[in-house]
Amino acid sequence: MYNLSYAEVMDDLCIDQRLNEHEAMSIVIDKLSVAKEQGIRSPEAVDALFYTRRLWSYFLEHLADDDNELPIETRANLISVGIWVLKEVESLRQWEQDDFSDIIQINAIIRDSLDG
């Protein structure tokens, strides 16, 4: 029987969580890309903005958790990005703007950083 150490189990869990976060970001980016094609007033835009807000709310909750092991500066920077994303979502939702390009690009940058 093979026994994993606590550290090995935790490393595996962290890798899995990063993969899950990467996959969730990919789904949101795909939804935002479809929304960009269909237009700001489309059902696809409503769906994309809902899921983007939901994902980033989850991220912000976990970034603010004292048990989060990321360095404080990294957490603060990601929280700032998250706040910007939520403001961008709201601006798009309110039809104050109609360009999804910036929010897609920022989400792609964050997603791609989860690879390493």
Phi and psi restraints in degrees (value plus and minus 20) as a CYANA .aco file:
   2 TYR   PHI    -119.1   -79.1
   2 TYR   PSI     103.5   143.5
   3 ASN   PHI    -126.5   -86.5
   3 ASN   PSI     105.4   145.4
   4 LEU   PHI    -108.8   -68.8
   4 LEU   PSI     121.7   161.7
   5 SER   PHI     -94.5   -54.5
   5 SER   PSI     141.0   181.0
   6 TYR   PHI     -76.1   -36.1
   6 TYR   PSI     -63.6   -23.6
   7 ALA   PHI     -82.1   -42.1
   7 ALA   PSI     -59.8   -19.8
   8 GLU   PHI     -86.1   -46.1
   8 GLU   PSI     -61.3   -21.3
   9 VAL   PHI     -83.0   -43.0
   9 VAL   PSI     -65.1   -25.1
  10 MET   PHI     -84.1   -44.1
  10 MET   PSI     -59.9   -19.9
  11 ASP   PHI     -80.6   -40.6
  11 ASP   PSI     -63.5   -23.5
  12 ASP   PHI     -83.0   -43.0
  12 ASP   PSI     -62.2   -22.2
  13 LEU   PHI     -83.0   -43.0
  13 LEU   PSI     -61.1   -21.1
  14 CYS   PHI     -85.9   -45.9
  14 CYS   PSI     -61.0   -21.0
  15 ILE   PHI     -82.3   -42.3
  15 ILE   PSI     -66.3   -26.3
  16 ASP   PHI     -80.6   -40.6
  16 ASP   PSI     -61.8   -21.8
  17 GLN   PHI     -83.3   -43.3
  17 GLN   PSI     -62.3   -22.3
  18 ARG   PHI     -83.9   -43.9
  18 ARG   PSI     -59.2   -19.2
  19 LEU   PHI     -84.4   -44.4
  19 LEU   PSI     -61.4   -21.4
  20 ASN   PHI     -83.8   -43.8
  20 ASN   PSI     -62.3   -22.3
  21 GLU   PHI     -83.8   -43.8
  21 GLU   PSI     -61.5   -21.5
  22 HIS   PHI     -80.6   -40.6
  22 HIS   PSI     -66.2   -26.2
  23 GLU   PHI     -83.6   -43.6
  23 GLU   PSI     -63.1   -23.1
  24 ALA   PHI     -81.7   -41.7
  24 ALA   PSI     -61.4   -21.4
  25 MET   PHI     -84.8   -44.8
  25 MET   PSI     -59.5   -19.5
  26 SER   PHI     -82.1   -42.1
  26 SER   PSI     -61.7   -21.7
  27 ILE   PHI     -82.4   -42.4
  27 ILE   PSI     -65.4   -25.4
  28 VAL   PHI     -82.9   -42.9
  28 VAL   PSI     -63.4   -23.4
  29 ILE   PHI     -82.1   -42.1
  29 ILE   PSI     -62.0   -22.0
  30 ASP   PHI     -81.3   -41.3
  30 ASP   PSI     -64.5   -24.5
  31 LYS   PHI     -82.8   -42.8
  31 LYS   PSI     -62.0   -22.0
  32 LEU   PHI     -85.2   -45.2
  32 LEU   PSI     -56.7   -16.7
  33 SER   PHI     -85.9   -45.9
  33 SER   PSI     -60.9   -20.9
  34 VAL   PHI     -85.2   -45.2
  34 VAL   PSI     -61.7   -21.7
  35 ALA   PHI     -81.1   -41.1
  35 ALA   PSI     -59.4   -19.4
  36 LYS   PHI     -80.5   -40.5
  36 LYS   PSI     -61.6   -21.6
  37 GLU   PHI     -89.5   -49.5
  37 GLU   PSI     -59.3   -19.3
  38 GLN   PHI    -103.6   -63.6
  38 GLN   PSI     -42.8    -2.8
  39 GLY   PHI      86.3   126.3
  39 GLY   PSI     135.0   175.0
  40 ILE   PHI     -82.2   -42.2
  40 ILE   PSI     -47.4    -7.4
  41 ARG   PHI    -115.8   -75.8
  41 ARG   PSI      -8.8    31.2
  42 SER   PHI    -106.1   -66.1
  42 SER   PSI     138.1   178.1
  43 PRO   PHI     -80.0   -40.0
  43 PRO   PSI     -52.0   -12.0
  44 GLU   PHI     -83.7   -43.7
  44 GLU   PSI     -55.5   -15.5
  45 ALA   PHI     -87.2   -47.2
  45 ALA   PSI     -63.2   -23.2
  46 VAL   PHI     -78.8   -38.8
  46 VAL   PSI     -67.1   -27.1
  47 ASP   PHI     -81.2   -41.2
  47 ASP   PSI     -68.1   -28.1
  48 ALA   PHI     -82.0   -42.0
  48 ALA   PSI     -63.4   -23.4
  49 LEU   PHI     -88.7   -48.7
  49 LEU   PSI     -57.8   -17.8
  50 PHE   PHI     -80.3   -40.3
  50 PHE   PSI     -69.5   -29.5
  51 TYR   PHI     -89.3   -49.3
  51 TYR   PSI     -55.0   -15.0
  52 THR   PHI     -84.3   -44.3
  52 THR   PSI     -65.7   -25.7
  53 ARG   PHI     -83.8   -43.8
  53 ARG   PSI     -61.5   -21.5
  54 ARG   PHI     -83.6   -43.6
  54 ARG   PSI     -65.1   -25.1
  55 LEU   PHI     -84.4   -44.4
  55 LEU   PSI     -66.6   -26.6
  56 TRP   PHI     -90.3   -50.3
  56 TRP   PSI     -48.8    -8.8
  57 SER   PHI     -84.6   -44.6
  57 SER   PSI     -60.8   -20.8
  58 TYR   PHI     -81.6   -41.6
  58 TYR   PSI     -68.6   -28.6
  59 PHE   PHI     -78.1   -38.1
  59 PHE   PSI     -67.1   -27.1
  60 LEU   PHI     -81.8   -41.8
  60 LEU   PSI     -60.2   -20.2
  61 GLU   PHI     -80.0   -40.0
  61 GLU   PSI     -63.7   -23.7
  62 HIS   PHI     -96.3   -56.3
  62 HIS   PSI     -51.0   -11.0
  63 LEU   PHI     -88.3   -48.3
  63 LEU   PSI     -51.2   -11.2
  64 ALA   PHI    -102.2   -62.2
  64 ALA   PSI     -31.4     8.6
  65 ASP   PHI     -88.7   -48.7
  65 ASP   PSI     110.3   150.3
  66 ASP   PHI     -81.5   -41.5
  66 ASP   PSI     -42.6    -2.6
  67 ASP   PHI    -102.8   -62.8
  67 ASP   PSI     -25.3    14.7
  68 ASN   PHI     -85.6   -45.6
  68 ASN   PSI     110.2   150.2
  69 GLU   PHI    -111.2   -71.2
  69 GLU   PSI     -20.2    19.8
  70 LEU   PHI     -85.7   -45.7
  70 LEU   PSI     130.3   170.3
  71 PRO   PHI     -78.1   -38.1
  71 PRO   PSI     125.8   165.8
  72 ILE   PHI     -75.5   -35.5
  72 ILE   PSI     -62.7   -22.7
  73 GLU   PHI     -83.6   -43.6
  73 GLU   PSI     -60.2   -20.2
  74 THR   PHI     -84.4   -44.4
  74 THR   PSI     -64.7   -24.7
  75 ARG   PHI     -79.8   -39.8
  75 ARG   PSI     -64.9   -24.9
  76 ALA   PHI     -82.3   -42.3
  76 ALA   PSI     -62.0   -22.0
  77 ASN   PHI     -84.5   -44.5
  77 ASN   PSI     -62.6   -22.6
  78 LEU   PHI     -88.5   -48.5
  78 LEU   PSI     -54.5   -14.5
  79 ILE   PHI     -83.5   -43.5
  79 ILE   PSI     -61.0   -21.0
  80 SER   PHI     -81.9   -41.9
  80 SER   PSI     -62.6   -22.6
  81 VAL   PHI     -82.5   -42.5
  81 VAL   PSI     -64.4   -24.4
  82 GLY   PHI     -80.5   -40.5
  82 GLY   PSI     -61.7   -21.7
  83 ILE   PHI     -82.7   -42.7
  83 ILE   PSI     -62.5   -22.5
  84 TRP   PHI     -81.2   -41.2
  84 TRP   PSI     -64.9   -24.9
  85 VAL   PHI     -79.6   -39.6
  85 VAL   PSI     -65.3   -25.3
  86 LEU   PHI     -83.5   -43.5
  86 LEU   PSI     -57.7   -17.7
  87 LYS   PHI     -86.1   -46.1
  87 LYS   PSI     -59.8   -19.8
  88 GLU   PHI     -84.4   -44.4
  88 GLU   PSI     -63.1   -23.1
  89 VAL   PHI     -77.5   -37.5
  89 VAL   PSI     -66.9   -26.9
  90 GLU   PHI     -84.8   -44.8
  90 GLU   PSI     -59.8   -19.8
  91 SER   PHI     -82.7   -42.7
  91 SER   PSI     -61.3   -21.3
  92 LEU   PHI     -88.6   -48.6
  92 LEU   PSI     -62.1   -22.1
  93 ARG   PHI     -81.8   -41.8
  93 ARG   PSI     -56.2   -16.2
  94 GLN   PHI    -104.3   -64.3
  94 GLN   PSI     -18.0    22.0
  95 TRP   PHI      40.9    80.9
  95 TRP   PSI       8.1    48.1
  96 GLU   PHI     -95.7   -55.7
  96 GLU   PSI     -39.2     0.8
  97 GLN   PHI    -169.5  -129.5
  97 GLN   PSI     148.1   188.1
  98 ASP   PHI    -156.5  -116.5
  98 ASP   PSI      -5.6    34.4
  99 ASP   PHI    -124.7   -84.7
  99 ASP   PSI      97.4   137.4
 100 PHE   PHI    -107.4   -67.4
 100 PHE   PSI     -23.8    16.2
 101 SER   PHI     -78.4   -38.4
 101 SER   PSI     -67.9   -27.9
 102 ASP   PHI     -84.5   -44.5
 102 ASP   PSI     -63.8   -23.8
 103 ILE   PHI     -88.1   -48.1
 103 ILE   PSI     -54.4   -14.4
 104 ILE   PHI     -85.4   -45.4
 104 ILE   PSI     -65.9   -25.9
 105 GLN   PHI     -82.7   -42.7
 105 GLN   PSI     -65.6   -25.6
 106 ILE   PHI     -83.3   -43.3
 106 ILE   PSI     -64.1   -24.1
 107 ASN   PHI     -83.0   -43.0
 107 ASN   PSI     -57.3   -17.3
 108 ALA   PHI     -86.6   -46.6
 108 ALA   PSI     -60.1   -20.1
 109 ILE   PHI     -82.1   -42.1
 109 ILE   PSI     -66.0   -26.0
 110 ILE   PHI     -85.0   -45.0
 110 ILE   PSI     -66.1   -26.1
 111 ARG   PHI     -77.2   -37.2
 111 ARG   PSI     -66.6   -26.6
 112 ASP   PHI     -85.9   -45.9
 112 ASP   PSI     -46.9    -6.9
 113 SER   PHI     -93.1   -53.1
 113 SER   PSI     -37.1     2.9
 114 LEU   PHI     -97.8   -57.8
 114 LEU   PSI     -28.8    11.2
 115 ASP   PHI     -90.8   -50.8
 115 ASP   PSI     -51.4   -11.4
